[in-house]
Amino acid sequence: MSIAGDSEKLRSIWIGSCLLATCSYENMLRLWHLEEDENYVLTLLEMQGEEGATLQGDKINCIQYEPKGKVLVGGT
């Protein structure tokens, strides 16, 4: 598996049959469907709120999956 981020910070979890989620201190989560040889990317939006806070420059450094509610979370 080839990644663009920091390979030493790679985190991965299984989130379903043949479905792997990874993060490597980038602004995105990658989903790998191994059986179908496909991959998907979920990125942080670059938007500015009322307070002036932005997600620009934030990096995802951990991921967790809750199978009952089918919720995937990336922490920055």
mmCIF file of the N, C-alpha and C atoms, coordinates in Angstrom:
data_MODEL
# 
_entry.id   MODEL 
# 
loop_
_atom_site.group_PDB 
_atom_site.id 
_atom_site.type_symbol 
_atom_site.label_atom_id 
_atom_site.label_alt_id 
_atom_site.label_comp_id 
_atom_site.label_asym_id 
_atom_site.label_entity_id 
_atom_site.label_seq_id 
_atom_site.pdbx_PDB_ins_code 
_atom_site.Cartn_x 
_atom_site.Cartn_y 
_atom_site.Cartn_z 
_atom_site.occupancy 
_atom_site.B_iso_or_equiv 
_atom_site.pdbx_formal_charge 
_atom_site.auth_seq_id 
_atom_site.auth_comp_id 
_atom_site.auth_asym_id 
_atom_site.auth_atom_id 
_atom_site.pdbx_PDB_model_num 
ATOM 1   N N  . MET A 1 1  ? 0.852   -1.177 0.000  1.00 0.00 ? 1  MET A N  1 
ATOM 2   C CA . MET A 1 1  ? 0.000   0.000  0.000  1.00 0.00 ? 1  MET A CA 1 
ATOM 3   C C  . MET A 1 1  ? 0.893   1.234  0.000  1.00 0.00 ? 1  MET A C  1 
ATOM 4   N N  . SER A 1 2  ? 0.606   2.150  -0.866 1.00 0.00 ? 2  SER A N  1 
ATOM 5   C CA . SER A 1 2  ? 1.375   3.374  -0.982 1.00 0.00 ? 2  SER A CA 1 
ATOM 6   C C  . SER A 1 2  ? 0.556   4.542  -0.427 1.00 0.00 ? 2  SER A C  1 
ATOM 7   N N  . ILE A 1 3  ? 1.198   5.384  0.392  1.00 0.00 ? 3  ILE A N  1 
ATOM 8   C CA . ILE A 1 3  ? 0.513   6.542  0.965  1.00 0.00 ? 3  ILE A CA 1 
ATOM 9   C C  . ILE A 1 3  ? 1.331   7.800  0.731  1.00 0.00 ? 3  ILE A C  1 
ATOM 10  N N  . ALA A 1 4  ? 0.657   8.941  0.705  1.00 0.00 ? 4  ALA A N  1 
ATOM 11  C CA . ALA A 1 4  ? 1.326   10.213 0.469  1.00 0.00 ? 4  ALA A CA 1 
ATOM 12  C C  . ALA A 1 4  ? 1.761   10.873 1.774  1.00 0.00 ? 4  ALA A C  1 
ATOM 13  N N  . GLY A 1 5  ? 1.120   10.552 2.871  1.00 0.00 ? 5  GLY A N  1 
ATOM 14  C CA . GLY A 1 5  ? 1.439   11.183 4.151  1.00 0.00 ? 5  GLY A CA 1 
ATOM 15  C C  . GLY A 1 5  ? 2.634   10.538 4.823  1.00 0.00 ? 5  GLY A C  1 
ATOM 16  N N  . ASP A 1 6  ? 2.753   10.734 6.103  1.00 0.00 ? 6  ASP A N  1 
ATOM 17  C CA . ASP A 1 6  ? 3.848   10.199 6.913  1.00 0.00 ? 6  ASP A CA 1 
ATOM 18  C C  . ASP A 1 6  ? 3.576   8.728  7.222  1.00 0.00 ? 6  ASP A C  1 
ATOM 19  N N  . SER A 1 7  ? 4.346   7.825  6.642  1.00 0.00 ? 7  SER A N  1 
ATOM 20  C CA . SER A 1 7  ? 4.097   6.386  6.811  1.00 0.00 ? 7  SER A CA 1 
ATOM 21  C C  . SER A 1 7  ? 4.271   5.927  8.255  1.00 0.00 ? 7  SER A C  1 
ATOM 22  N N  . GLU A 1 8  ? 5.060   6.629  9.040  1.00 0.00 ? 8  GLU A N  1 
ATOM 23  C CA . GLU A 1 8  ? 5.232   6.265  10.445 1.00 0.00 ? 8  GLU A CA 1 
ATOM 24  C C  . GLU A 1 8  ? 4.010   6.632  11.277 1.00 0.00 ? 8  GLU A C  1 
ATOM 25  N N  . LYS A 1 9  ? 3.167   7.513  10.766 1.00 0.00 ? 9  LYS A N  1 
ATOM 26  C CA . LYS A 1 9  ? 1.950   7.925  11.469 1.00 0.00 ? 9  LYS A CA 1 
ATOM 27  C C  . LYS A 1 9  ? 0.705   7.260  10.908 1.00 0.00 ? 9  LYS A C  1 
ATOM 28  N N  . LEU A 1 10 ? 0.886   6.246  10.070 1.00 0.00 ? 10 LEU A N  1 
ATOM 29  C CA . LEU A 1 10 ? -0.232  5.547  9.451  1.00 0.00 ? 10 LEU A CA 1 
ATOM 30  C C  . LEU A 1 10 ? -1.066  4.835  10.507 1.00 0.00 ? 10 LEU A C  1 
ATOM 31  N N  . ARG A 1 11 ? -2.377  5.047  10.470 1.00 0.00 ? 11 ARG A N  1 
ATOM 32  C CA . ARG A 1 11 ? -3.333  4.357  11.327 1.00 0.00 ? 11 ARG A CA 1 
ATOM 33  C C  . ARG A 1 11 ? -4.356  3.705  10.417 1.00 0.00 ? 11 ARG A C  1 
ATOM 34  N N  . SER A 1 12 ? -4.733  2.481  10.718 1.00 0.00 ? 12 SER A N  1 
ATOM 35  C CA . SER A 1 12 ? -5.726  1.808  9.886  1.00 0.00 ? 12 SER A CA 1 
ATOM 36  C C  . SER A 1 12 ? -6.632  0.941  10.746 1.00 0.00 ? 12 SER A C  1 
ATOM 37  N N  . ILE A 1 13 ? -7.882  0.811  10.296 1.00 0.00 ? 13 ILE A N  1 
ATOM 38  C CA . ILE A 1 13 ? -8.863  -0.037 10.974 1.00 0.00 ? 13 ILE A CA 1 
ATOM 39  C C  . ILE A 1 13 ? -9.754  -0.688 9.927  1.00 0.00 ? 13 ILE A C  1 
ATOM 40  N N  . TRP A 1 14 ? -10.215 -1.872 10.255 1.00 0.00 ? 14 TRP A N  1 
ATOM 41  C CA . TRP A 1 14 ? -11.207 -2.534 9.407  1.00 0.00 ? 14 TRP A CA 1 
ATOM 42  C C  . TRP A 1 14 ? -12.578 -1.983 9.762  1.00 0.00 ? 14 TRP A C  1 
ATOM 43  N N  . ILE A 1 15 ? -13.348 -1.588 8.738  1.00 0.00 ? 15 ILE A N  1 
ATOM 44  C CA . ILE A 1 15 ? -14.682 -1.045 9.003  1.00 0.00 ? 15 ILE A CA 1 
ATOM 45  C C  . ILE A 1 15 ? -15.768 -1.861 8.317  1.00 0.00 ? 15 ILE A C  1 
ATOM 46  N N  . GLY A 1 16 ? -15.410 -3.008 7.820  1.00 0.00 ? 16 GLY A N  1 
ATOM 47  C CA . GLY A 1 16 ? -16.379 -3.886 7.171  1.00 0.00 ? 16 GLY A CA 1 
ATOM 48  C C  . GLY A 1 16 ? -15.656 -4.989 6.442  1.00 0.00 ? 16 GLY A C  1 
ATOM 49  N N  . SER A 1 17 ? -16.413 -5.829 5.813  1.00 0.00 ? 17 SER A N  1 
ATOM 50  C CA . SER A 1 17 ? -15.836 -6.922 5.044  1.00 0.00 ? 17 SER A CA 1 
ATOM 51  C C  . SER A 1 17 ? -15.043 -6.360 3.865  1.00 0.00 ? 17 SER A C  1 
ATOM 52  N N  . CYS A 1 18 ? -13.758 -6.589 3.869  1.00 0.00 ? 18 CYS A N  1 
ATOM 53  C CA . CYS A 1 18 ? -12.844 -6.128 2.802  1.00 0.00 ? 18 CYS A CA 1 
ATOM 54  C C  . CYS A 1 18 ? -12.725 -4.610 2.713  1.00 0.00 ? 18 CYS A C  1 
ATOM 55  N N  . LEU A 1 19 ? -13.138 -3.862 3.746  1.00 0.00 ? 19 LEU A N  1 
ATOM 56  C CA . LEU A 1 19 ? -13.080 -2.400 3.716  1.00 0.00 ? 19 LEU A CA 1 
ATOM 57  C C  . LEU A 1 19 ? -12.168 -1.899 4.830  1.00 0.00 ? 19 LEU A C  1 
ATOM 58  N N  . LEU A 1 20 ? -11.096 -1.227 4.420  1.00 0.00 ? 20 LEU A N  1 
ATOM 59  C CA . LEU A 1 20 ? -10.080 -0.718 5.337  1.00 0.00 ? 20 LEU A CA 1 
ATOM 60  C C  . LEU A 1 20 ? -10.080 0.805  5.286  1.00 0.00 ? 20 LEU A C  1 
ATOM 61  N N  . ALA A 1 21 ? -10.017 1.451  6.454  1.00 0.00 ? 21 ALA A N  1 
ATOM 62  C CA . ALA A 1 21 ? -9.918  2.914  6.523  1.00 0.00 ? 21 ALA A CA 1 
ATOM 63  C C  . ALA A 1 21 ? -8.543  3.265  7.069  1.00 0.00 ? 21 ALA A C  1 
ATOM 64  N N  . THR A 1 22 ? -7.900  4.271  6.456  1.00 0.00 ? 22 THR A N  1 
ATOM 65  C CA . THR A 1 22 ? -6.574  4.681  6.901  1.00 0.00 ? 22 THR A CA 1 
ATOM 66  C C  . THR A 1 22 ? -6.491  6.202  7.011  1.00 0.00 ? 22 THR A C  1 
ATOM 67  N N  . CYS A 1 23 ? -5.597  6.646  7.866  1.00 0.00 ? 23 CYS A N  1 
ATOM 68  C CA . CYS A 1 23 ? -5.203  8.050  7.924  1.00 0.00 ? 23 CYS A CA 1 
ATOM 69  C C  . CYS A 1 23 ? -3.702  8.081  8.178  1.00 0.00 ? 23 CYS A C  1 
ATOM 70  N N  . SER A 1 24 ? -3.047  9.115  7.689  1.00 0.00 ? 24 SER A N  1 
ATOM 71  C CA . SER A 1 24 ? -1.591  9.211  7.858  1.00 0.00 ? 24 SER A CA 1 
ATOM 72  C C  . SER A 1 24 ? -1.160  10.664 8.050  1.00 0.00 ? 24 SER A C  1 
ATOM 73  N N  . TYR A 1 25 ? -1.858  11.345 8.954  1.00 0.00 ? 25 TYR A N  1 
ATOM 74  C CA . TYR A 1 25 ? -1.573  12.746 9.283  1.00 0.00 ? 25 TYR A CA 1 
ATOM 75  C C  . TYR A 1 25 ? -1.683  13.635 8.045  1.00 0.00 ? 25 TYR A C  1 
ATOM 76  N N  . GLU A 1 26 ? -2.769  13.445 7.300  1.00 0.00 ? 26 GLU A N  1 
ATOM 77  C CA . GLU A 1 26 ? -3.124  14.293 6.169  1.00 0.00 ? 26 GLU A CA 1 
ATOM 78  C C  . GLU A 1 26 ? -4.485  14.908 6.475  1.00 0.00 ? 26 GLU A C  1 
ATOM 79  N N  . ASN A 1 27 ? -5.044  15.670 5.551  1.00 0.00 ? 27 ASN A N  1 
ATOM 80  C CA . ASN A 1 27 ? -6.373  16.258 5.759  1.00 0.00 ? 27 ASN A CA 1 
ATOM 81  C C  . ASN A 1 27 ? -7.461  15.342 5.207  1.00 0.00 ? 27 ASN A C  1 
ATOM 82  N N  . MET A 1 28 ? -7.180  14.036 5.118  1.00 0.00 ? 28 MET A N  1 
ATOM 83  C CA . MET A 1 28 ? -8.143  13.113 4.522  1.00 0.00 ? 28 MET A CA 1 
ATOM 84  C C  . MET A 1 28 ? -8.090  11.734 5.166  1.00 0.00 ? 28 MET A C  1 
ATOM 85  N N  . LEU A 1 29 ? -9.206  11.026 5.019  1.00 0.00 ? 29 LEU A N  1 
ATOM 86  C CA . LEU A 1 29 ? -9.294  9.607  5.342  1.00 0.00 ? 29 LEU A CA 1 
ATOM 87  C C  . LEU A 1 29 ? -9.366  8.862  4.014  1.00 0.00 ? 29 LEU A C  1 
ATOM 88  N N  . ARG A 1 30 ? -8.709  7.743  3.950  1.00 0.00 ? 30 ARG A N  1 
ATOM 89  C CA . ARG A 1 30 ? -8.768  6.915  2.747  1.00 0.00 ? 30 ARG A CA 1 
ATOM 90  C C  . ARG A 1 30 ? -9.498  5.625  3.079  1.00 0.00 ? 30 ARG A C  1 
ATOM 91  N N  . LEU A 1 31 ? -10.376 5.218  2.192  1.00 0.00 ? 31 LEU A N  1 
ATOM 92  C CA . LEU A 1 31 ? -11.106 3.960  2.336  1.00 0.00 ? 31 LEU A CA 1 
ATOM 93  C C  . LEU A 1 31 ? -10.676 3.047  1.190  1.00 0.00 ? 31 LEU A C  1 
ATOM 94  N N  . TRP A 1 32 ? -10.300 1.828  1.532  1.00 0.00 ? 32 TRP A N  1 
ATOM 95  C CA . TRP A 1 32 ? -9.809  0.861  0.558  1.00 0.00 ? 32 TRP A CA 1 
ATOM 96  C C  . TRP A 1 32 ? -10.760 -0.330 0.538  1.00 0.00 ? 32 TRP A C  1 
ATOM 97  N N  . HIS A 1 33 ? -11.439 -0.549 -0.586 1.00 0.00 ? 33 HIS A N  1 
ATOM 98  C CA . HIS A 1 33 ? -12.290 -1.730 -0.744 1.00 0.00 ? 33 HIS A CA 1 
ATOM 99  C C  . HIS A 1 33 ? -11.438 -2.765 -1.480 1.00 0.00 ? 33 HIS A C  1 
ATOM 100 N N  . LEU A 1 34 ? -10.863 -3.686 -0.734 1.00 0.00 ? 34 LEU A N  1 
ATOM 101 C CA . LEU A 1 34 ? -9.873  -4.600 -1.275 1.00 0.00 ? 34 LEU A CA 1 
ATOM 102 C C  . LEU A 1 34 ? -10.458 -5.612 -2.253 1.00 0.00 ? 34 LEU A C  1 
ATOM 103 N N  . GLU A 1 35 ? -11.662 -6.066 -2.004 1.00 0.00 ? 35 GLU A N  1 
ATOM 104 C CA . GLU A 1 35 ? -12.271 -7.059 -2.886 1.00 0.00 ? 35 GLU A CA 1 
ATOM 105 C C  . GLU A 1 35 ? -12.553 -6.499 -4.280 1.00 0.00 ? 35 GLU A C  1 
ATOM 106 N N  . GLU A 1 36 ? -12.973 -5.244 -4.344 1.00 0.00 ? 36 GLU A N  1 
ATOM 107 C CA . GLU A 1 36 ? -13.303 -4.614 -5.622 1.00 0.00 ? 36 GLU A CA 1 
ATOM 108 C C  . GLU A 1 36 ? -12.157 -3.783 -6.193 1.00 0.00 ? 36 GLU A C  1 
ATOM 109 N N  . ASP A 1 37 ? -11.018 -3.740 -5.475 1.00 0.00 ? 37 ASP A N  1 
ATOM 110 C CA . ASP A 1 37 ? -9.839  -2.984 -5.893 1.00 0.00 ? 37 ASP A CA 1 
ATOM 111 C C  . ASP A 1 37 ? -10.175 -1.518 -6.185 1.00 0.00 ? 37 ASP A C  1 
ATOM 112 N N  . GLU A 1 38 ? -10.936 -0.905 -5.263 1.00 0.00 ? 38 GLU A N  1 
ATOM 113 C CA . GLU A 1 38 ? -11.313 0.498  -5.379 1.00 0.00 ? 38 GLU A CA 1 
ATOM 114 C C  . GLU A 1 38 ? -10.900 1.233  -4.104 1.00 0.00 ? 38 GLU A C  1 
ATOM 115 N N  . ASN A 1 39 ? -10.732 2.545  -4.211 1.00 0.00 ? 39 ASN A N  1 
ATOM 116 C CA . ASN A 1 39 ? -10.455 3.352  -3.027 1.00 0.00 ? 39 ASN A CA 1 
ATOM 117 C C  . ASN A 1 39 ? -11.196 4.673  -3.124 1.00 0.00 ? 39 ASN A C  1 
ATOM 118 N N  . TYR A 1 40 ? -11.432 5.252  -1.958 1.00 0.00 ? 40 TYR A N  1 
ATOM 119 C CA . TYR A 1 40 ? -12.209 6.490  -1.838 1.00 0.00 ? 40 TYR A CA 1 
ATOM 120 C C  . TYR A 1 40 ? -11.475 7.416  -0.873 1.00 0.00 ? 40 TYR A C  1 
ATOM 121 N N  . VAL A 1 41 ? -11.709 8.714  -1.016 1.00 0.00 ? 41 VAL A N  1 
ATOM 122 C CA . VAL A 1 41 ? -11.073 9.708  -0.153 1.00 0.00 ? 41 VAL A CA 1 
ATOM 123 C C  . VAL A 1 41 ? -12.146 10.602 0.444  1.00 0.00 ? 41 VAL A C  1 
ATOM 124 N N  . LEU A 1 42 ? -12.076 10.796 1.757  1.00 0.00 ? 42 LEU A N  1 
ATOM 125 C CA . LEU A 1 42 ? -12.930 11.761 2.466  1.00 0.00 ? 42 LEU A CA 1 
ATOM 126 C C  . LEU A 1 42 ? -12.018 12.857 2.998  1.00 0.00 ? 42 LEU A C  1 
ATOM 127 N N  . THR A 1 43 ? -12.242 14.105 2.583  1.00 0.00 ? 43 THR A N  1 
ATOM 128 C CA . THR A 1 43 ? -11.358 15.196 2.985  1.00 0.00 ? 43 THR A CA 1 
ATOM 129 C C  . THR A 1 43 ? -12.060 16.157 3.941  1.00 0.00 ? 43 THR A C  1 
ATOM 130 N N  . LEU A 1 44 ? -11.254 16.859 4.720  1.00 0.00 ? 44 LEU A N  1 
ATOM 131 C CA . LEU A 1 44 ? -11.777 17.929 5.566  1.00 0.00 ? 44 LEU A CA 1 
ATOM 132 C C  . LEU A 1 44 ? -12.123 19.110 4.672  1.00 0.00 ? 44 LEU A C  1 
ATOM 133 N N  . LEU A 1 45 ? -13.230 19.751 4.950  1.00 0.00 ? 45 LEU A N  1 
ATOM 134 C CA . LEU A 1 45 ? -13.623 20.927 4.185  1.00 0.00 ? 45 LEU A CA 1 
ATOM 135 C C  . LEU A 1 45 ? -12.807 22.129 4.635  1.00 0.00 ? 45 LEU A C  1 
ATOM 136 N N  . GLU A 1 46 ? -12.469 22.990 3.695  1.00 0.00 ? 46 GLU A N  1 
ATOM 137 C CA . GLU A 1 46 ? -11.800 24.242 4.043  1.00 0.00 ? 46 GLU A CA 1 
ATOM 138 C C  . GLU A 1 46 ? -12.867 25.324 4.076  1.00 0.00 ? 46 GLU A C  1 
ATOM 139 N N  . MET A 1 47 ? -13.441 25.524 5.258  1.00 0.00 ? 47 MET A N  1 
ATOM 140 C CA . MET A 1 47 ? -14.497 26.515 5.389  1.00 0.00 ? 47 MET A CA 1 
ATOM 141 C C  . MET A 1 47 ? -14.228 27.366 6.620  1.00 0.00 ? 47 MET A C  1 
ATOM 142 N N  . GLN A 1 48 ? -14.730 28.545 6.612  1.00 0.00 ? 48 GLN A N  1 
ATOM 143 C CA . GLN A 1 48 ? -14.508 29.475 7.695  1.00 0.00 ? 48 GLN A CA 1 
ATOM 144 C C  . GLN A 1 48 ? -15.829 29.757 8.400  1.00 0.00 ? 48 GLN A C  1 
ATOM 145 N N  . GLY A 1 49 ? -15.829 29.597 9.714  1.00 0.00 ? 49 GLY A N  1 
ATOM 146 C CA . GLY A 1 49 ? -17.022 29.854 10.502 1.00 0.00 ? 49 GLY A CA 1 
ATOM 147 C C  . GLY A 1 49 ? -17.118 31.300 10.940 1.00 0.00 ? 49 GLY A C  1 
ATOM 148 N N  . GLU A 1 50 ? -18.131 31.590 11.724 1.00 0.00 ? 50 GLU A N  1 
ATOM 149 C CA . GLU A 1 50 ? -18.354 32.945 12.210 1.00 0.00 ? 50 GLU A CA 1 
ATOM 150 C C  . GLU A 1 50 ? -17.203 33.437 13.086 1.00 0.00 ? 50 GLU A C  1 
ATOM 151 N N  . GLU A 1 51 ? -16.590 32.514 13.790 1.00 0.00 ? 51 GLU A N  1 
ATOM 152 C CA . GLU A 1 51 ? -15.494 32.873 14.693 1.00 0.00 ? 51 GLU A CA 1 
ATOM 153 C C  . GLU A 1 51 ? -14.182 33.073 13.941 1.00 0.00 ? 51 GLU A C  1 
ATOM 154 N N  . GLY A 1 52 ? -14.154 32.755 12.655 1.00 0.00 ? 52 GLY A N  1 
ATOM 155 C CA . GLY A 1 52 ? -12.929 32.876 11.880 1.00 0.00 ? 52 GLY A CA 1 
ATOM 156 C C  . GLY A 1 52 ? -12.088 31.616 11.893 1.00 0.00 ? 52 GLY A C  1 
ATOM 157 N N  . ALA A 1 53 ? -12.549 30.565 12.593 1.00 0.00 ? 53 ALA A N  1 
ATOM 158 C CA . ALA A 1 53 ? -11.801 29.319 12.655 1.00 0.00 ? 53 ALA A CA 1 
ATOM 159 C C  . ALA A 1 53 ? -11.935 28.572 11.333 1.00 0.00 ? 53 ALA A C  1 
ATOM 160 N N  . THR A 1 54 ? -10.865 27.959 10.898 1.00 0.00 ? 54 THR A N  1 
ATOM 161 C CA . THR A 1 54 ? -10.890 27.174 9.668  1.00 0.00 ? 54 THR A CA 1 
ATOM 162 C C  . THR A 1 54 ? -10.334 25.784 9.931  1.00 0.00 ? 54 THR A C  1 
ATOM 163 N N  . LEU A 1 55 ? -10.600 24.874 9.013  1.00 0.00 ? 55 LEU A N  1 
ATOM 164 C CA . LEU A 1 55 ? -10.030 23.532 9.061  1.00 0.00 ? 55 LEU A CA 1 
ATOM 165 C C  . LEU A 1 55 ? -8.782  23.446 8.195  1.00 0.00 ? 55 LEU A C  1 
ATOM 166 N N  . GLN A 1 56 ? -8.459  24.530 7.524  1.00 0.00 ? 56 GLN A N  1 
ATOM 167 C CA . GLN A 1 56 ? -7.289  24.538 6.654  1.00 0.00 ? 56 GLN A CA 1 
ATOM 168 C C  . GLN A 1 56 ? -6.043  24.278 7.491  1.00 0.00 ? 56 GLN A C  1 
ATOM 169 N N  . GLY A 1 57 ? -5.270  23.316 7.104  1.00 0.00 ? 57 GLY A N  1 
ATOM 170 C CA . GLY A 1 57 ? -4.058  22.976 7.837  1.00 0.00 ? 57 GLY A CA 1 
ATOM 171 C C  . GLY A 1 57 ? -4.258  21.895 8.877  1.00 0.00 ? 57 GLY A C  1 
ATOM 172 N N  . ASP A 1 58 ? -5.502  21.556 9.217  1.00 0.00 ? 58 ASP A N  1 
ATOM 173 C CA . ASP A 1 58 ? -5.746  20.470 10.172 1.00 0.00 ? 58 ASP A CA 1 
ATOM 174 C C  . ASP A 1 58 ? -5.372  19.138 9.545  1.00 0.00 ? 58 ASP A C  1 
ATOM 175 N N  . LYS A 1 59 ? -4.851  18.237 10.358 1.00 0.00 ? 59 LYS A N  1 
ATOM 176 C CA . LYS A 1 59 ? -4.455  16.912 9.907  1.00 0.00 ? 59 LYS A CA 1 
ATOM 177 C C  . LYS A 1 59 ? -5.180  15.864 10.739 1.00 0.00 ? 59 LYS A C  1 
ATOM 178 N N  . ILE A 1 60 ? -5.639  14.801 10.108 1.00 0.00 ? 60 ILE A N  1 
ATOM 179 C CA . ILE A 1 60 ? -6.306  13.706 10.815 1.00 0.00 ? 60 ILE A CA 1 
ATOM 180 C C  . ILE A 1 60 ? -5.240  12.757 11.334 1.00 0.00 ? 60 ILE A C  1 
ATOM 181 N N  . ASN A 1 61 ? -5.230  12.543 12.650 1.00 0.00 ? 61 ASN A N  1 
ATOM 182 C CA . ASN A 1 61 ? -4.185  11.704 13.236 1.00 0.00 ? 61 ASN A CA 1 
ATOM 183 C C  . ASN A 1 61 ? -4.716  10.438 13.907 1.00 0.00 ? 61 ASN A C  1 
ATOM 184 N N  . CYS A 1 62 ? -6.032  10.259 13.950 1.00 0.00 ? 62 CYS A N  1 
ATOM 185 C CA . CYS A 1 62 ? -6.595  9.033  14.515 1.00 0.00 ? 62 CYS A CA 1 
ATOM 186 C C  . CYS A 1 62 ? -7.969  8.783  13.896 1.00 0.00 ? 62 CYS A C  1 
ATOM 187 N N  . ILE A 1 63 ? -8.350  7.514  13.859 1.00 0.00 ? 63 ILE A N  1 
ATOM 188 C CA . ILE A 1 63 ? -9.649  7.143  13.312 1.00 0.00 ? 63 ILE A CA 1 
ATOM 189 C C  . ILE A 1 63 ? -10.288 6.093  14.207 1.00 0.00 ? 63 ILE A C  1 
ATOM 190 N N  . GLN A 1 64 ? -11.598 6.094  14.207 1.00 0.00 ? 64 GLN A N  1 
ATOM 191 C CA . GLN A 1 64 ? -12.365 5.109  14.982 1.00 0.00 ? 64 GLN A CA 1 
ATOM 192 C C  . GLN A 1 64 ? -13.651 4.808  14.224 1.00 0.00 ? 64 GLN A C  1 
ATOM 193 N N  . TYR A 1 65 ? -14.117 3.593  14.366 1.00 0.00 ? 65 TYR A N  1 
ATOM 194 C CA . TYR A 1 65 ? -15.349 3.181  13.706 1.00 0.00 ? 65 TYR A CA 1 
ATOM 195 C C  . TYR A 1 65 ? -16.275 2.544  14.728 1.00 0.00 ? 65 TYR A C  1 
ATOM 196 N N  . GLU A 1 66 ? -17.545 2.937  14.691 1.00 0.00 ? 66 GLU A N  1 
ATOM 197 C CA . GLU A 1 66 ? -18.559 2.368  15.572 1.00 0.00 ? 66 GLU A CA 1 
ATOM 198 C C  . GLU A 1 66 ? -19.519 1.582  14.693 1.00 0.00 ? 66 GLU A C  1 
ATOM 199 N N  . PRO A 1 67 ? -19.414 0.233  14.720 1.00 0.00 ? 67 PRO A N  1 
ATOM 200 C CA . PRO A 1 67 ? -20.178 -0.577 13.765 1.00 0.00 ? 67 PRO A CA 1 
ATOM 201 C C  . PRO A 1 67 ? -21.681 -0.555 13.955 1.00 0.00 ? 67 PRO A C  1 
ATOM 202 N N  . LYS A 1 68 ? -22.167 -0.415 15.175 1.00 0.00 ? 68 LYS A N  1 
ATOM 203 C CA . LYS A 1 68 ? -23.619 -0.426 15.397 1.00 0.00 ? 68 LYS A CA 1 
ATOM 204 C C  . LYS A 1 68 ? -24.290 0.744  14.677 1.00 0.00 ? 68 LYS A C  1 
ATOM 205 N N  . GLY A 1 69 ? -23.759 1.928  14.817 1.00 0.00 ? 69 GLY A N  1 
ATOM 206 C CA . GLY A 1 69 ? -24.315 3.107  14.146 1.00 0.00 ? 69 GLY A CA 1 
ATOM 207 C C  . GLY A 1 69 ? -23.688 3.386  12.797 1.00 0.00 ? 69 GLY A C  1 
ATOM 208 N N  . LYS A 1 70 ? -22.686 2.575  12.419 1.00 0.00 ? 70 LYS A N  1 
ATOM 209 C CA . LYS A 1 70 ? -21.956 2.755  11.160 1.00 0.00 ? 70 LYS A CA 1 
ATOM 210 C C  . LYS A 1 70 ? -21.400 4.167  11.028 1.00 0.00 ? 70 LYS A C  1 
ATOM 211 N N  . VAL A 1 71 ? -20.674 4.610  12.079 1.00 0.00 ? 71 VAL A N  1 
ATOM 212 C CA . VAL A 1 71 ? -20.115 5.946  12.132 1.00 0.00 ? 71 VAL A CA 1 
ATOM 213 C C  . VAL A 1 71 ? -18.595 5.845  12.094 1.00 0.00 ? 71 VAL A C  1 
ATOM 214 N N  . LEU A 1 72 ? -17.986 6.559  11.149 1.00 0.00 ? 72 LEU A N  1 
ATOM 215 C CA . LEU A 1 72 ? -16.541 6.649  11.032 1.00 0.00 ? 72 LEU A CA 1 
ATOM 216 C C  . LEU A 1 72 ? -16.122 8.048  11.466 1.00 0.00 ? 72 LEU A C  1 
ATOM 217 N N  . VAL A 1 73 ? -15.158 8.126  12.385 1.00 0.00 ? 73 VAL A N  1 
ATOM 218 C CA . VAL A 1 73 ? -14.728 9.409  12.937 1.00 0.00 ? 73 VAL A CA 1 
ATOM 219 C C  . VAL A 1 73 ? -13.231 9.563  12.731 1.00 0.00 ? 73 VAL A C  1 
ATOM 220 N N  . GLY A 1 74 ? -12.826 10.764 12.320 1.00 0.00 ? 74 GLY A N  1 
ATOM 221 C CA . GLY A 1 74 ? -11.414 11.106 12.226 1.00 0.00 ? 74 GLY A CA 1 
ATOM 222 C C  . GLY A 1 74 ? -11.126 12.258 13.169 1.00 0.00 ? 74 GLY A C  1 
ATOM 223 N N  . GLY A 1 75 ? -10.123 12.074 14.023 1.00 0.00 ? 75 GLY A N  1 
ATOM 224 C CA . GLY A 1 75 ? -9.748  13.120 14.981 1.00 0.00 ? 75 GLY A CA 1 
ATOM 225 C C  . GLY A 1 75 ? -8.573  13.937 14.486 1.00 0.00 ? 75 GLY A C  1 
ATOM 226 N N  . THR A 1 76 ? -8.631  15.240 14.745 1.00 0.00 ? 76 THR A N  1 
ATOM 227 C CA . THR A 1 76 ? -7.536  16.139 14.326 1.00 0.00 ? 76 THR A CA 1 
ATOM 228 C C  . THR A 1 76 ? -6.743  16.595 15.527 1.00 0.00 ? 76 THR A C  1 
# 
